[in-house]
């Protein structure tokens, strides 16, 4: 016998079945149903025991063979499954596909679902405040495709663009899992890094013909033109791969995925990944940090909370939809009683989106359906209130609401209002729906009354007053007659047992009743299961209208949230228009103002930018004075205005912005070998390469990651580039500690100097955090060091050095660097006997050009910055 044959001989039938199934899902942790337990074996058992904290044991696997074993009761699946998935595991659930009582051989088993981080339906895995997106990326050198699919809600989106755009969408949507082509792992990691949970599919799943067929079959259409994605070939391929992944994870019942939408790049403000991170819209690298979403999200429904995050990630850049949102928010702001009443009604709607999805995938339980009924009931007054409003936009929303009367009434009539969540608990279907069910319930739950009635009838019929009906496990139900009255026993009674003093009989009626009562409970559960499934089946026709209802309610919820945030935080409705101007009066940072100590007032500031007179503001001032906060609050006010919200200001006029770029704060990317300066330059390059005429740019301390004069040169050149770009006069706020940049206001007409003022009292400074015209001449770095608790000796030495440097600067017309530069260009020519050639004696046209440049420089009128630029030009001439 060979080794393989010997191994097979040793395997028990159960383990042979397990190994066959495990071989089909090698990358998944397999939960194998054995009786009332889910068991794991081998390395799966080792992992499960560590993650779940369950006992690891061993079991025999045939002759002289052992395997690790760890298991838990099947009813604990909802508790243990989320822990395995959150630990980053794909989990294959293998169930018994037949009743063990109905087979004499090994029970048939099969995988019924593969759960992954991006493909989950379990309520305890999902966070109701967040979408759980599966992303599929079809990589292409120039134009990649991407799709986002949330199986728990039915949302399906796709887009395509360059890889910067794909990365921006990944940052916006934050998918729980990404799939891509198996042979492109290196390319994926090069483009997007390794911070995502990923899986791969074979290349054939990423073909246009395959994807087109999958999508049209899913939506039951002949083409994809009706979804507006017909020309998005790579987006279509990504979407097809997402559907294929559902198929491979045994999610075949997905009728709630009824459409797909295109993420239209030209509809939304461009927020690159740096800006999304820098502004801390919905997340932060700092643990426990408060973000913008924490301040403005007052939603009361899970779909509303999920939609709010999408609105924040995708601000609108067209006026009409912004105005539509503003009108509704203003109505709720002005009519607070109506708004509060609507919010209470929206709370009752709950997570309508995921409820109907559970129906579609056959995961809904009786309590889910009762909650669905309550949700539909709450729609009635919501529709009524919105339809009676004098605001056309609310009337339109009311018209979209379908209260689904017929199915709501059917649930009301057919389902017990207190039905348990488990169908096998019984008590699910209401009385009066099914005659057989009512009769069985009467038998099962009112059996004693029936038996007493039967006993009374037989007593009257026979005259045997001592007659009684009893039960035992051997004979079941029987009539017992003492020997004194056995002569009165009717001929249709069947004798069953003879005792010393009595006889026991059965009747046909009693026999039939016994069969009914003994099988009643099982039949009741079977009938209730059938009727409940019929109810679920009838709900399928209402999936689409209920999904629309959920969309309307989530939109209402977000707009009500904006109104509530405006009332609580004293926001105003901004004027949003087609101009290219930005005017903010008494602007505030929405997050920082909420974190101030009680009684402390936020110092407001005005900001005005336009493309004609004040395109760029250079802001100087000491560290800790509030420059960065001012930049961020300007971006957040613009962003809030363009999602339709009110804003933290006394007045705001926002000319539509199509791109918001921020370069705020240092962030080393050490894992990729990039320094702070390299990260800064990458982010700034991204800004300069993507400017538009309606861009808003916020730059903070550009160039500080290198030497002072390198930094000044880079900051100057960047600012000059933005100003001189005639095709795109981007509005810019540039906060810097390089006071040399103040000179730019004299040279460029649309650059203005402002500073965040401070008050000096003796040897101390007070930050007023107020933006005022004019440049600042001091950095107050030593003062900040003193405030930080720097040792006194260090502070005193710094002050001494600063005084010496300032004296040196006053004594010379130029800086130390400029003096060195003068010495260099006026250096005495070496003599021939020093064996060194004269710089200008070389017969080289480049050196001749440098000579002419130097001769023509008027050193006495040259500023330090100009000297640096001139030196940089000379270096370029010699290729340095």
N, C-alpha and C positions, 0 to 999 in steps of 0.2 A: 504494500500500500504506500503511495507517495505521500509527501508531506502535506500537500493541499488536501488530499482525501482524508488524511488523519485529522487535520484541523476541522474539516467539515463534519467528520464523525463525532468530534468532541463537542461541537456546538449544540446547544439545546435548540428545539424548534423556535422558541421565543427569541433567543439571541440571534439565530439565523435571520429571522424576520427583521429584527432591529438593525442588524448590520446591512441588510439589503436596502432598507429605507435610509439609513445614515449615509450610505454611499452616494445617494442622490442629492444629499444636502451636506456636503463635507464641510462647508464654511459656516454652517449654522449650529447652534447649540440645540440639540434635539430633546424635546420633552415627550417622552414615550408613555402613553396611557396604558397602565396595567391595573385593571380593576378600578378601585377608588383612588388610585395614586397616579401622579405623573412621575416617572422615573428618569434619571439620567445615568449614563454609563461611561466608564473610561475617563478620558480627559474632560469630557463634558461634566461628569460628576464632580471632578476635582474643582473645576471652575465654579459650578453651581454652589457647592458647599462653601466656598470662600466668599462668594458674593452674597448668598442668601443666609449664611450662618446656620446651615442645616448639617446634620450628621453625615459624615462620609463613612460608608461601610464597604464590605466586599461581598460578592455573591458568586456562587459556583456557576461556571459556564460550561457545563458538561464535565467530562472526566478530567480531573487534575488541572483544571483551569479556573482562574479567578479573575474578576473584573471589579473595578471601583463602582460603587453604587451610591446615589443620593437621590432622595425623592421627597415629595410633599403631597398632601391630600388634594384631590382634583378641585375641591371647592375653594382652595386657597390660591388658585391660578391668578386671579385679579390682584392679589397682594404681591405675589412673587414675580410675575411677568414684568411689571414696570421696572423692578430693580435690575433684572437681567438686561433689558433694553437700554436703560440709562447707563449701564456699565459698558455700553458700546457693542453689544452682541446682537447678531441676527438670531432669532429664536424660531425654530420650526416646531409647530405643535402637531403632534401625531396622536390622533384619536382612534378609538374603537369604532369601526364603521358598521358593526352589527351587534345585536344582543348576544352576550355570551351564552345565554340559556338556549339560544336557537341553533347552536352549532356544537358538534361533537369534536371538531378539530380546533386548531388554533384560531383565535378570533381574527377576523380581517381588520387590518389597520392601515391608515394612510394619513399623510400630512394634509391638514385642513386649512392651515394658514402659516405663512412665514411672516413674523413681525420684525420690522427693522425700525431704526429711529425715524426714518422718513415715511414709513408705511405702517401706521398704527391706528387702531379704532378703539382701543381700550381707554375708557374715561380716566383711569388712573395714570395712564402714560401721558395723555394729552393735557396741556395747560389751556384752560378755557379762554385765557386772555390773549393767546398767541396762535397764529396759524401753524400747522405742522407741515411745512412744505417739503416735498421731494423735488429736487431739481435735477433735470437732465441737461447735460451740456454736450453739444455736438461741436467738437473742436475743428476750427479751420484757420489757416494762417491769417486770412484777411477779414473774414466775416463769419464768426461763430454763431451757432444757434443755442437758445436756452429755453427751457420750459419749466414752469412751476406748477406742481399738482398737489393739492391737499385732499387726500381721499376722505378725510373726516368731514369735509364741507362740500366737496364737489367742485371747488374752484380750480380752474385750469387756465393758465396764462402762458403766452410764449412771446419771444422777441428774438431779434438777431442784431448783430453789430460787431464792432471790433472788440478785442479782448479787454480793453479798458472799460467799455460799456458793459460787457458781461460781468466783469469784476464788480462794477458799481451796483449792478442788479443783485449780485450775490450778497453784497454788503447790506443792501436795502431789505431784501426779503429774508435773509438769514435762514436758509434751508437747514433742516435737521440732517439731511443726507443728500449727497450729490452722486449721480451716476454718469459715467463717460465711457468712451471706447477703451477696451481692454489693452490695446496696443499703444495707447497714448498717455500712459501714466507719467512719463518724464515731462512731456509737453504740458500736461495739466499742472503738475507741481511747479514748473517754471513760470507759468502764467499766474497761478492762483495760490501757490503755497500749499502747505500741508495741514492747515488749521481746520479743515472741514472733515466730517465723517464721509467717506466715499465708498462706492462699490462700482464694479464695472460690468459691462455687457459685451458680448461678442460683436465684432464689426458689422455682421449682417443685420443687427438690430438698428443700425444707424444708416439706413439707406432710404432714399426718397420714396421708391415704389412701396416698400414695406410699410413705411410710416403713413403714407397717404391712404393705403388700404385699411390700416388699423383705425385711423381717425374717422374716415367716412363710414366704416362699419359701426363704430361706437356711436356716432351721431345720427346714423341712418340717413345719410345724405349722399348725393352723387358727386358733390364737390365741396370745397372748403371756402368758396367765394363768399357765402353768407356770413362767415365769421371774420372776414377782413384779413385773412392770413394767407391767401392764395399765393402772394408773391414772396412770402417769407419761407423760402425753401429750407434753409438750415434750421429755422424755428420749428417748422413742421417735422423735420427729422428728429429733433430733440423731443418734441411732444410725442411722437410715435414711440421713441425709446422709453419714455416714462410709462406709457400704457403697457408696453411689453414687460417692463419691470413688475408692474402690478400682476400681470399674468404669471410671471415666474415665481412670484411670492404667493401664489394660490388665491389671489383676490380677483375672482372672475365675475362676481356680482357687483357691477359698478354702474347700474342704470342711472344713478344720480349725477353722474358726470355727463351732463347734457349739452354742454357747449364749451368753446374755448375762446378766449379773448386775446387780442393783441395788446402788448404793452407799447403804446405809441410814444416813441421818444419825443416827438415834436409837440406833445400835449403837456409835458411836465418839465419843471425847472431842473436843470442839470445840477446834481449834487455829487461831486466825485467822492471816492471812498475816504479821502483825507478830510473833506468837509463834514461828511457824516460822522466821522470819528471825532473831529475837533469840536464840533458843536454839541456833542453829547445829546443827540435828539432822543434816542430811546435806549441807549446803553452807554456804559463808560468803562474805561480800563481801570478806573479807580473803584475799588470795592465799596459798596453801600453809598455810592454817590447819587445825588438827586439829579434826575435828567428832566428835559423839557416835558416828556410825556407824563412824568409823575405830577407835574404842575397843572397841565391842561386837560388831562384825561379824567373826566367826571362821568364817563359812560356807566350805564347800569345794566347793559346786556353784554354777554361774551362776544357776539358778532360785532357789536358796536366798538368794543375795545380792540378787536382785531382790525377793524376798518380804520380806526383812528391811527394806528401805527402805519398803515399803508398810506393814508393821506399825508402823514408827516414825512414819510420817505419820498413821496411823489407830489410835491407842491405844483399847483396849476400855473400855467403861464399864459392862459388866454382869459380875457376879461369877463366874458359872458358867464362861464361856470363859476368863477369867483364871486361875481355879483349875485348869482342865484343863491349861493350859500350864505352870503352876507345878508340878503333880504330876510331869509328865514331866521338866521341868528338874531338879527335886530328885532324881528317880531317876537321871538321868545324872550329877548332881553327886555322889551317894553311890556310884555304880558307875562309876568313872572308866575301868576297863579295858574294860567293855562299850561305854562312850561312845566311847573312842578307836578300838575295832574298827569300830564303826558309821561313824565319820567316814571311816576308810580305805575302807570299802565304798562310802560315798556319793561319794567322789572318783571311783570307777570308773564311776559312773552318768553323770557329766558333764552336758551340757546336753540332757537327754532331751526337754525341752519344744520347743526349737528344732529338734532333729533330726527329730521327727515332723512338725513344721510344714513342713520342707523336703521331706519325703516327700509331704505333701498338695499342695504347689504345684509338684511335679515338678522340684524343684531338688536332690534328694539324689543324691550320687555314691556309688560303691561303698564308699569309705572311711567315709562317713556311715553306711551300712547296717551295716558291720562294727562301728562304734562303737555303733550301736543294739543290736546283738546283745550286745556286752560289757555294755552298760547293763542289758539284761534279765537277763543272767546274774548281775550283781551284786545284783539284786533278790531272788534266791532266798535267800541267807544273811541279808539284811536282814529279809525276811519271817519267816524262821525264828527269828531272835533276838527280834524284837518279839512274836511269837506265844507264845514260851516265857517271856516276862516275867510277873511276878506283878502287873503294873500294868494295870488294865483299859483305861486310855487308850491304852497302847501296843498292847494286843491289838486294839483297834478299828482303829488305823492299819494293823496287819498284815492285818486282814481286807479292807482296801480295796486292797491291793496285788495286782495281777493279773500273774503272771510270764509270761503269754502264751507258754506252752510250744510250741504248734504253730508259730507264726511264728518263734520263736527257733530251733527245730530246723531249720526250713526254710532260714533264713539260713545256719545252720551247715553244712547239707548242700550248698547250692547255690552259695554264694559262696566264692571263694578267700580264705583268711585274710589273704593279703598282696596283695589286689587293689589296683590303683592307683586314684587318685582320678578319673582321666579314663577313661571307658568306651572311648574309641577307642585306648587304649594296649594293649588286649587283656589276656588273663589274668585275667578277671573271674569267669567261671562255672567251677565245679569240674568235674572229670572225672566221667563216669558219669551225668550228668544228661540229656544229649542225644546219641543215637548219631551223628547226622550231624555234630555239632560235634566229637565225639571222632575220627571218621574224617577230617574235614578237618584237624584238628590233627595227626593222624598223618601225613597227606599233606604238610602244610606244614612240619612240624618233623622228620619222620623220612623225608623223601623219598629221601635217599641210600640208606638201608637198603632201601626198597622197590625202587628201581631196581637195586640190586645183586642182590636176590632175583630180579627179572625177568630180568636179564642171565644169572644162573646157570641159570635154567630154560631159557632159549633156547639156551644153550651145550649143555646136556644133551640138548635136543631135536634140535639140528642137528649137533652134533659139531664146531662151529666154535669152537675154543679161543681164537682171537684176537678173537672178537666183543666189541664194547664199545658201551655206550649213552652218547651225548654230547648236548650242547645248544648251540645258537647262536641269536642273536636273529632270524635270518632264517627258519630252518626249525623252531625249537623243538627238541623231543627227537627223536632218531633213533638207529637201529642202523647201525653201520658195519661192512662186511665187505670184506676185501681181495679183489682179483680172483682170487687163488688159490683161495678158498673160495666164490665166488659161485654155483657149481653146486649147492651144498648149501642155498641159500636156499629156505625153504618157499614154497609158492604163495600163501599168504594174506598174505605181506609185500608192502607197496606201495613200489615204488621212488620215491624222492624226488629224488635227485641222483646224477649219475655224475662220478667224479673220475678222475684219471689212473691211480691204483693201487687204487681202491676204489669201492664202491657204498654209497649211504646209503638206508635204508629206514625206513618207519614201519609200525606195526601198529595195529589197532583199539584194543587194550588200552593201547598207549603214547599214542595220540591222546586217549583218554578220560582217562588219567592226567594228561596235559599240561593238558587243560581244567580238571581238578580242581585241580591244583597252582597254576596261574596265577590261578585265581579263588578259591583257598582263603582267602587272607587277607581279602579283601573279604567273603566269605561268613561267615567266622568272626566278624568284627566285627558283621555284620548279625544273626547268630543270637544272639550275646552281648547285643546291644542289645535284641533282642526278649525274651529270657529275663529280662534284668534288669528291663525294663519290666513284665513279668508279675509279677515278685517285688514290685516297688513297688506294683503294683495290688492285690496280695493284702494289703499292709500297710495299705491304706486302712480295712479293717474293724477295725483295731486302733488307729485314731487316738484314739478316745474313751477306751478303757482306759489307753492309754499316757499320755494327758494327765492322767488321774486319778493314775497312778503318779507322774508328775512332781510333781503337787501334794502327794502324801504325802511324797515324798523332800525336797522343798523345805521343808516344815513340819518334818520331822525335823531337817534341816540347821540350821534356825534355832534350834530348841530345844537341839540339841547345842552350837551356838554360844553360847547363853546360859550353859549349864553350864560351858563352857570359860572364858568371860570371868569367870564367878563364881570359878572356881578360881584363875585367874591374878591376879585383882585383889582377892581377898578380899571378895567380896560376900556378902550374906546374903539369905535368902528373906524378903520382907516379909509381914506379916499384912495382907491386903486384906479389908475387910469393908464392911458397909452403913452404918456409922456416918458421922458428919459431922466426925470428928476427924482430926487429922494429928499424928503423933508420930514424930519422927526423932531417934535417939540417935547421936551421933558421926557425923553425915552428912559426906560428902566430895563434892567435885566430880569426876565420873568422868573428865573430860578434863584438867583442870588437874593433878590428882594424877599423871597419867602424864607430864607435862612437867616435873616438878620435877627439879632436879639430883640426881644419885645421892647417897643418904645423907640428903637433906632429907625430913623427915616432914610430911605434910599436916596442918594444924591443923583438927581436926574441930569440928563444932558441933551443938548440939541445937536443934531447932525444934519447938514445940508450938502448934497452933492448934485451936480448936473454936468452935462457935457459941454456947456458953453463957457462957464466962468470958474467953476470950482469942481473940476473933475477928480482931482487927487488932493487928499488932505494928509500932510505929513504930521504925525502927532508925536511930540517929544514929551519927556517927563520921566521922573524917577521910577525905578522898579517899585512895585506895590502901590503905585498911585492910581491904578485902575484902567490903564490903557487897554489891556487884554479884555477886560470885562466890557469896555465900551465897544470894542470891535465885535465881540460875540453878541452883545445885545442888539447891535445894528442888524446883524445877519438874522437873528432870531425874530426880530420885529418884522423884517421883510418876509421871512418864511411864514410866520403866522398869518400875515396879511394875505399871502397867496395860497393858503389852504382854506381861506374863508373865515378865519377867526378874527376876533377883536384883538387889539395889541396893547401892551403896557406903555402907554404914552398919553400926553395931554392932547396931542394932535399928530396925525401922521398922514402924509401924502406919498404914496408909493407908485412911482412909474414902473410898469411891469418889468420884472427882471427875468431873464431866461437862464442864467447860470449864476450860481453862488460859489465862489472859490474862497477857501480860508487856508491860511498857513499860520496856525496859531499854536505855540507851545512846542517844546522839544520832545522828540520821541525816538530814541535809539532803536535800531532794528538789529540788535547784536546777533540774534540767531541767524540772520542772513549775512552777517559780516559787514553791515552798513553802519556808519557812525551817524551821530546826530546831524552833522553837516551834510552828509550824503543824502540822508532822508529829506532834509530841508531842501536841498537842491532838486531832488526828484520831484517833490511836491510843487515847488515853484516852477520848474520846467513844465509840468503838466498844466499849470495855470497859463503861462505865457503862450503855450502852443494851442490853447483852446479858447482864446479870448473871443468875445462877441461884443456888439455895440450895446447890448443890454446887460452885460455882465456886472456883477458886484464882486469886488476883490477886497479881501481883508488880509493884510500881511502884518505879521508881528515879529519884530526883531530879526528880520532877514539878515543873514551874514554873520551872526554872532558866533557861529561854530568854527570860524577860522580866525586868522590874525586880524587885528584892527583895520589895517589899511586894505587888506583883501576884502574884508567885510564892507567897508565904506564903498569901495569901488563897485562891488557886486550890487549893493543896495541902490547906489546911484544909477547904475546902468539899468537895473530892473525898472526903477521908477521912470527913468527917461524913456525906456522902451514903451511902457504903457502910455505915457503922455504923447509920444510921437507917432503912435500907431493910428494913422488917420482912418483906417478901415474899421476900427473898433475902439471908440473912446470909452473904455470901461471905467466905471465909477470905482474909486479906490480909497480905502483907508489904510495908511501905512504907519504903524506905530514903531518907533525906533529909539534907540539910545545914542545913535550917531547924530550929534548935533550939527555935524558938517552938512547934513542933508538939508538944513534950513536954507542954505545958499541956493537951493534949486528954485525956491519961490521967486528969486530975483531973475532967474534965467528962463523960466517956463511959465507962460501966462495962466495956465489952468491948475497950477500947483499952489496950494495955500498952506501956511504953517499954523498949527495949533499946538497948544500944550496943556497937559493936565496939571493945573496949578497946585502949588504948595505954599504954605506959610512958614517962614523961618522966624523962630522966636529964640534968640540966643543961639545956643549950639544945638537946638532941636528943630525938627520940622513937623508940620502937621499936614497930612494929606487932605486936601479939600475935595478931591475927585471931580473937580469941575473943569470942563473943557473950555478954554479961552483962546482967542486969536493970538498968534505970535508964537515964535519958537522958544524953547527952553535952553538955557545956557549951561545948566548944571545937571548932573546925574544923581547927586545925593547918595551915591553908592555907599559911602562911609556911614552915613546916617542909618541906612537900612541895615548895614552890618552891625551897628550898635544895637538897633532894635532887635536883631536876631540873637543877641547875647554873645557876640564875639568878645574874646578876652580884651580887657582894657589896654594891655600892652600893645596888642596888634592894632587896635583902633588909633592909639596915639602915634604909632609908627606910620600908619597910613596917612594920617593928617599931616605929619612932617614931610613925607614924600610928596604929597599933593601940593603943599605950599611951595616946595622947591621946584616942582614941575611948572606950576603956574608962574613963578618968578622967572623961570627960564623962558617960558612962552612970551611973557611981557617984554623981556630983554631982547628977544629976536623978532624980526619981522616975519619970520617963517618958522615952521615947526622943525624939530630935530631932524626929521626925515628929509625935509626940504633942504636944510643946510647941508646934509650929506650929499644930496643930489647936486647942489651947487658946486660942492667941492669936486665931485666926480667930473662934471662937465667943464670945470675950469682948471683941472689938474695940469701941472706943468709937463710938457712933452719930455720924455726921457732922452738922454743923450745917446748918440750912436754907440759910444764905447761901453754902454751898459748892456749891449747885446739885446736890446729890446726894440722892436720896430715901432715906429710912431703909428698910432691908431689911424691917423688920417693919411699916412703915406701909402697905405695898402691900395693897390689898384683894383678896387672892388666897387661896383655901382651902388650896392646896398649901403656900404659904409659911407660912400659919398652922399647918399641921400640922408643918412643919419647926421652927417656933418652939417649939411644945409639946414636940417631941422633945428639942430642945436644953435647954429649961428643966428637963426631968426627968432629965437625965444627971448622975450623981454623978461628977464628973471625978476626984476624989481616989481613988475605988476602981476606976476604969477602967483595964484593962490595955492595952498598946499594940495587941495584936491586936484586942481588943474595940473600941478607938477606930477602927481601920481598917474593921472590919465596919460600925460605926455610920455612918461616913462614906460607905461604899459604899451603905448603905440610903438615906441622904439623897440621894445622887446619882441613885439609881433613882427617887426621888419626883419629881425634876425632869426625868426622862427622859434622863439621861446615862449 
